[in-house]
Amino acid sequence: MPNKTVALFVSNIWVFDESHDEQRTVLPFFADGYPGLIFYKAKKALTVYPHNKTMSAFFIYGQTLNPIELMFHGSYRMVVFQFYPFILNSFFGIAPKTVNDDCFDLLTSTDSNTETVFRKLQHDDTTEGWIATITDFLLSLFSTRKQALDVKLKQALQRIIDNRGLLAIKDLCRDIRMSERTLERRFLSETGLSPKQFAKIIQFQSSLEQLSVKDYNKLTDIVYRNGYADQSHFIKVFKVFTGRTPKEFLKE
């Protein structure tokens, strides 16, 4: 979990590692509504499939709309800061839609502070140190750019998350006293998604979690708990986001 000082804009912090030099690690990533930041050290560079793209050691990733796999060959350690999707523009000057299913290489940044942070990360061999350094980096960005944050949009995002994507957009607009047109514009500008797209992704994530932990007796339990019209609708949506049917996903 993130430090309370960054909890406004960091949803989760994940650490992944493998110590065996001959091990191949494949990490599947599906749409979850959150962009993020990754730093890693590895025997061989991280590759993203199906793009077959080799990644730098320090980068921002945008919304993952289509399923991908991160692949390491050999030992590695990686820390992932998962962001609430309203800070890419204000913190990093990145238009969110330009990194949907894509990344921004922080090593290409001309910002001297970013270069300093990367050098510090390179010279530290502990994930605890990496988390502390990145946390301090984000807090420094927050201190100078917090006025640019769309806090009202953060409230809207949280309402959708808390309701597992099942909150009607018109009801959300009424609750936060914002027109649908304004909400749509601010969502696209700050997250790269429409409100309905974001809600659909959160709805999918809720069903994925329930399926993964096997919190159901039959598939229709997941279907109706997560607001899908019927089983065929759920299977269709699930396959769009994962490339697999629920049955295929469970077999893997």
N, C-alpha and C positions, 0 to 999 in steps of 0.2 A: 504494500500500500504506500502511496506517496506521503511525504511529509505534509503536515497540516498547512505549512506556509505556501505550498503550491497546489493545494487541493482544489482551488478555484478553477484551475486550468489543466491539471494533470489528473486523469481518471485512475490510471494504474501504472505500476512499474513492474516489468517482467524481467527475469534473469534466466538465460539459457546457457548451458555449458556442456561440453563433452571433452574428456581428457585423453581419449584413445586416438592415436594418430592415424589409424587405419579405418576408423569408423566413418560411415557416410550417414549424415543426418538430414532428414527431410522434414521441414516444418510447414504444414499447410496453413494458409491464411485465407479467411473468408471475410466477406463484407461485415463490418461491425459498427460502422458509423463514426469511427474515430481515426484521425490521422495520428502521426507520431514521429518520434525521433529515435534513431538507432545508432549505437556505437558498438563496434566489435573488434576483437583481435582473433586471428585465426591462422592456422597453418597455410590454408589457401583461401583466397577471397570468396566471399559470399556470392552465390549465383541465384538469380531469380528466374523461375520457369513459370509459364511457357515462353517468356520473353528471351530466355537465354542471355540475360544481362548480368554482367559482373558489377558488383556494387562497391563504392568506396567505403571506407571504414566509419564514416560519420555523415549521416544523411537524414533528411526529412522525407517521410512518405505521406502521400495524400490518401484520399478515400480509396479503399480497396473494393471495387464494385464487382470485378470478375475474380474467380478463384485463382490463387497463385501458390507456388511452393518456394520456400527458401531452402537452399541446399548448401551444406558444408561438406567438404571432403577432408576429414581429419579433425584434429582437436580445434576447439574454438570456445570463446566466451562472448556473450552478447547481452547488452542491456537495452531494453525497449521502454521508452516513456510514451505512454498512450495519452494523447491530448483530447480534451473536449474540443469539438470541431468548430471553434470560433476564434482561434488565436493565430492561425497561419499568416494572415495578412498583417495584423497589428504587431505581432512579435517579429516576424521574419520577412515581411514585405512580399510574401508569396500569394499570388492570386489563387485561391484554393482550387478552382475548377481546372487550372493548368496542371495540377498534379493529381487529378483523379486517375487512378490506375497508373501512377507514375511517381517519380521521386525528385527531390532537389538535393544535389550534392553540396553539402556544407563546406567541403574543401575547396569549392570554387568561389566561396564568399570572399569579398574584399574587406570585410569587417575585421579589424585587428583583434577585437575581443574574441571572435569566433576562432581565429587562428591560435590565440593564446590558450583557449579552452581545449582545443584539439591537442596541442603540444603537452598540456598537463595530463590529459587522458592517456596519451601515448606513453608517458613516463610513469604511469601508475599501473600496477599489476593487480589491483583488487577491485572487485565489482562494487564494494562499499565505497571506495574512493571515487569510482566513476559516477555512482549515484549522487554523491555529495557534490562533485564538481559540476555535473549537469544541473542539479538542483540550484546551485549558486548562480549558474549561467542563466537559467530561466528567471530566477528572482531579480537578477540585474536587468533583464529585458522588461520584466513586469514593472520595476520601479521607474523606468523611463517612458514606458509606452502604455501604462494602464489606462490612461485617459482615452486611448483609442479602442479599448475593448467594448464590445457591444454586450453589456451586462443583461439588458432586456432579452437579447437573443439567447443568452446562457439560460435564463429562466425558462424560455420556451423549449429549449433543448431538454432541460431537466424534466419538464412536465411530460414530454413525449417518452423519455427514458423511464420515468417512474410508472407510466401507464403501459409499458411494454409495447409501445407503438400503436396502441388501440384507441388513443384519444383522437376524436374527430377534429380536423383542422379548424372548422368553424367554431367549435367549442373552445379550442385553445385560444383563438383570436379574441373571443369574448372574454375569457379569463384574464388575458394579459392586456386587454384593451388596445388591440392593434388590428388594423384592417388586413384582410387576407392578401391584398395586393402588396402592402408594405412588408408583411411577414415573408412573402415569397421573395421579394426583392432582397431583403436583408439576409435571408437564408442562403440564396444563391451567391451573394457577394461574400459572405463570411465563411460558408461551409463548402461551397461548390455543389450543393445539392438543393433540391426543392424540399419543402417541409414533408410532402407526401413520400418522396424517396427516402428521406431519413427515417420516417415512421415505419416504412415497409422494411427497412434494414433492421431496425430495433425489434420489430415483430418477428422477423426471421431469426434473429439472435436468441430471442426468448424461446422459440421452438427448438432451436439447435441445442441450447443448454438442457432443455427438458429431455430431448432425445439422447444426448450424450451421457447424462447421469441416470438414464433409464427410469425416469420418474413418471411412469405411465403403465397401464395394463394393456392397452391397445392403441394403435396409431391415432384413432379418432379422438382419444383423450387429448393428444397434442393439438390436433386440428381445431377442436372447439375451444380449448383453453386459450389458444392464441388467435382466435378470431378469424380463422379461415372459413370460407364458405362451405367447403367439403374436402374430402381426402384428395381428390384429383387436383384441386386448386393448390393445396399444401404441397403435394409432390412436385407440381410444376414450378412453384416458387423456389422450393428447396433445391431443385436441380439447376435453376438459373444461377443461384448463389454459390453452389458447391461443385457443380458439374457432375453430381451423383444423385441418385434417388436416395431416400432415407434408408432403404434396405441395403443398397450398395455401400452407403456410408457406414452402417453398422458392421458390415462384413469386414471392412478395412480396419 
